[in-house]
């Protein structure tokens, strides 16, 4: 059993998964400090999609390693294994085929299917502008808040402690190593290792140590559409033609999110103060895309909207690993909306880094996620990027 004292800053999906992994591997003293209540930040706004489709092999491997966790937990985290599809037009067919082949090389259960097969699964869908489809039968969606709370329960069962409403003001150091954290009320908590996993707020904690974490808070709107009739278990759709993603939400409802980030900088916000509803222009734009792709909905209507905030680094991929010259400091932030589906593997990777000093998974090299890659001009990029879809895939 490890005698290290580990403080995890952040009680969302990522922080709680890390606590779960550390406590489960014998770290005797693990403490999670959450500024508000558990899962109250980005976790509570996640669309909860389970997929392994990434253009970065290490992320695809992490997502694939995580699928069995969702399958094992099932109803406990609201997992519905309806499958996951990526649809593209002619301009992206070659990239989709190359990414699918890369996924298959990692052992991922995925295949290219023809448009007719998609139409048989999704009879309400307009497929006239779809050239090729990739299908993951083990994909689907789940509830991010339920998953986070499950991680918390598991961590506690293995001896970890969790404190809510305990905001961290700064990370403390002695010489060139971490010594603990100071809470906003002045309380000092000693630690041998501090893992900063607090999403958008991680940058401030890093800046106070003289470390630059280049992330932006990017507001993303989602709408809920009532189809006008009950819907069967239909696969999740990542539509890289219309640049939207869609999944079931309840019996006859449909969650629709945006995959068009051309106006990226216009949507930077203060993560503590932003509108939680979609604007009228966004609703009209989303509705137009939905009506184009799903003309088979008998009486579609927008029932409500909400918005979340991504913590986005320059390459839209996370930072996971030791930071700078400060021994005992580990950073885990910048997930840009990817954190939910890879959260089991992220916790395991951080436990590897703390206990072993490196990743133990040959398909998930820790070097991919180094903070230093930005200063070095070596961003983590898709091997086969999609035209128009930016860094999101």
N, C-alpha and C positions, 0 to 999 in steps of 0.2 A: 504493500500500500504506500502510495506517494505521500510524503510529509509536507509537500508544498501547500502554501496558502494561496488560493487563486480567487481573485475578484473579477467577476464578469460585469461590465457596465452595459446595461441594456437588457430589459426583460421582454423582448419580442421573440419571434420565431428563432432568430439566429442565436441570440444570447442564451435562450433556454435550451436549444439543441446542444450548444457548447457545454452548458452546465450538465446536461444529461449525459453527454459522452465522457466528460471528465470524471464525474462522480461514479459512473458505471465502470470506469477503468481504474478505480481505486484511489482517486485523489480524495484525501480525507476531509479537507476543508475547502469547500467551494461555496462562494457567496455571490448571489446575483443581486445587483442594485438597480432598481427600476425607478425612473424619475416620476412616473405617474402610476398607472395600473398596468398589469401584464397585458401585452398585445394591444396596447392603446395607440401605438404609432402606426407605422406602415403595415404591420401585420393585419390590423383590423380592416384595412382597405384592400387587401389582396384579392384578386379574382380567382385565386386558388387552382390554377390549371396545372395538371400533372402531365409532363411531356419530357422527352429526352432530345428533342430536336434543337440542336445548337450547331453553329458552324465552327465553334472552338471545341476541339476534341476533349479536352479536360473537363469542360462544362457538361458536354454530352455524357461523358463517363460518370460524372457526379450525379447527374439527373437519373441515369440508369441505375446506379447503385442505390438510389433512394426509392425507386418504384416498389421493391418488396416491402418497404416500411408501410407505404400506403395500403398495399394489398393485405398486409397482416392486420393493420388497425381497422380497416374497413369502415363500418358504420360508426365506430367510435370517433372518427374524424370526418364523417360525412363523405367518405370516398365513394364516387360513382365511376366505375370503370367502363365508360361509354366509348372509349377510343379517342384518338386525336389525329386530325388530318391537317396537312399543309397543302394548300392549293396555289398554283402559280400559273401565270400566262406563259406564252412562248418565250419571252425575254428571260425568264428565270428557270426554264425547264432543265437546262444543262446544269445549273448550280444545284437545283433540287436533286437531280440524279447523282451528282458528285457527293453531296452531303449525305444522302441516304446510303450510298456505298460506304462512306466513311463510318457512319453509324453501325452498319452491319459488321464492319471490321472490328468494332468495339464490342460486338456481341449483342447489340440492341435488337430487339424484336421489332423490325420495321420493314416495310416493303413499298415499292412503287405500285400503284394500282391505276387502272385506266379510269377515264371519266365516267364510263358506264357503271362501274362498280360504285363510284361515289354517288351517282344518281340513285342507285338502288338503295343505298344507306340513307340518303338525304333526298327523298322525293320532292320536297318543297323548294329545293335549291335550283337556281338558274346556273347552269354550267357551261353556257355558250362560250364564255371567254376563258375557260379553264383548259389548260393544255396538259397538265400532269399533276398527280396527287401522290403524296407520301402518307402512309397510314401506319400508326402505332396502335395496335389493338389493346395494349396494356395501359394506354394513357387514359385521361379523364379529368376529373376535378374533385376537390375536397374543400373542407372549411379550414382556413388558416388559423383562426382563433382557437378552434377546437384542437388543432395540432399543437399549437404553442402551449396550451394549457396541459395537454398530454405530456409534452416534454417536461413541463414544470413538475407535474406529479411524479414522473419517473425520476427526475433529478432529486426531488425531496425523498423519495423512497430509498434512494441510494446514499442519502446523507447530506445532500446539498441544502443550503439555506437560501431563502428568497426574501428580500425586503422590498416592498412597494413604497411609493411616495418617499423615495430616498435619492434625490437628485445629486449627482456627482458634480462638484464644482471644478475639480482639477485632479490630475494624476500627479502623485508625489514621487520624487526621486531622491536618492542619496548617491552623489557621484554619478557614475555611469550606469546605475541600475535603478529599477523601480523599487519603491518602498511601500506603496499603498495608494490610497485615494483620500481626498478630503471632500466631505459632503457640503452642500450649500449652507447648512447650519453650523459648520465648523468642526463637526466630528471627524476624526481621523480613523481610517480603517487600514490596518497594516496588511501587506500582501507581498508574496514573493513573485507573483505573476499577476499582471493586470491585462485583461482582454477587453478592449474597447469595441463593443458591438452595438453602438447606439445610433445607427443610421445616419441621418443628416447631421445630427449633433456631434458626431465623432470628429468632424473637422475642427470644431472649436477646442475640444480637448487636445487634439494634436497641435493646433496652432500655439497653445499655451506652453507647449514643450519645444517650440521652434521647429515643428515638423509640418510641412505643407501636405495636406490631403486634398487634392483637387476634385471636389465634388460639388454639384449643383442640385438644388431642390427643384424638381421638375413636376409641375402639376399635370395630372392625367385624369380626364373625365370619363365616367362610365355611365351608360344608360341601361335601364331595364325596360324591355319591350314585352308587352303581352301579345302573344301570337293570335289570340282570338279563339283558340281551342287548346285542349290538352295536347302536350307533345310527348311522343315516345322517347326512349333513351337514344338520343342522337349524338353522334360524335362531335367533340369540340372541333371548331374550324378556325385555323389560322389562315386568313384570306390575304395572300400577298399580291393579289390582283387589285382588290378594293382597299387594301391596307386597313383591315379591321380584324378583330378576333371575337369569336362568339361561342357561348356555351349555354346550356340549360341553366335555369334559375327557378326552381320550383316546378309546379305541374305544367303550367302553360306559359311560363315566362322565359325570357332570353336575356342574358347579360351580354352587352356589346362594348368592347373597348377599342381604343385607337392604336393603330400601328403606323400611322403617318406622323413622322417627327420632323417634317421639313421646317416647321416654325418653332423648333426646339427652344431657342433662346427667349422667345416671346413668352414662354410659359414658366420661367423661373419665378419662384415665390418664396416668401418667408414661411418655413414649414410650421411655424406656430400660429400663423395668421393667413389663412387662405379661404376662399369660397368653397364650400362643401357641396355645391350644386353645379351642374353643367350650365353653361351659358346658352342662350337661345340659338345663337349661330351654330354652336356645336351640336345641339340637338337636331337642328335641321340637316346639318351635314351628315351626322350619323344615320338619321332616318333615311336619307336618300340612299346611302350605301346599303342599309338593311333591305330596303324595298327592291333595290337592284338584285341583290344576292338571293333574297328569299321571297319571291313573288307569290309563293304558295301559301303564305300566312293569310288566313281568311279575313281577319279584322285586326291588323296590328295597331297597337297604341302604346305610346311611351307612358309608363306608370310612374316612374320616379328616376332620379339621377343622383349621383354622388361623385366625389372626386378624391383622389389620393395623391400622394407625393412620392416620386421616386428619388432615391439618392444616387445621382448619376456621375460617375467618373468620365474622363474624356473618351475612353474606349467602351463605355457601357458594361464593363466587366468588373467584378469585385476585387478588392484588396484583402488578402487573407495571409497573414504572416507576421513575423517579427519586424519591428520597425527601427530603422536607424541604428544608432550606437547605444541605445538604451536597453540593457539586458532586462529580460522579464516583461517587456512591453509587446503585446500582440494586438494587431489591428484586424478587424473583420467588419468591413463596411463597403458601401458603394455597390449594392446589389442590383440597382436599376430595374427592379421588378422581377429579378430572377430568383430571389432568395427562397421563396416558398418551396418550389419543386426540388431544389437541391439542398434544402436545410438539413436533412439527415446526414448527408455526406459532408456538409460543411462542419457540423459538430465533430464528426469523426476525424476530419483533416486537422482541425485545431487541436484536438486531443493528441493526435500524432505529433504535431509541432511542439506542444508543451512537454510531452512525455518522451518522445523519441528524437526530437530535433529535426525531423523531416517527414515527408509523406511516406506511408508504407504501401501506397497504391501506385504501381508503375504507370497506370493510365492517367493519374492525377498528379503531375509534378508540381511541387510547391512553388517552384520558380516561376510558373505561369502567373502567379497572383501577387508577386512582389510589388510593393509600393514604388520601388526605385525604377520600375519600367517606364514610368511617365517622364522622369527627368532624363532617362537614357534614350528617350525617343523610340521605345520598343513596345508600343501598345499591343494588347492581346486582341487579335482580330480573327474574324471568321476566315476559314480557308477558302470558302466558296460563297462570297457575299451575294445577297439578292439585290437586284436593281430596285431602288425606291424604298427599300425596307430599312435603310440605315444600319445601325449596329444592333438592332433588337433581336436579330437571329444570327 
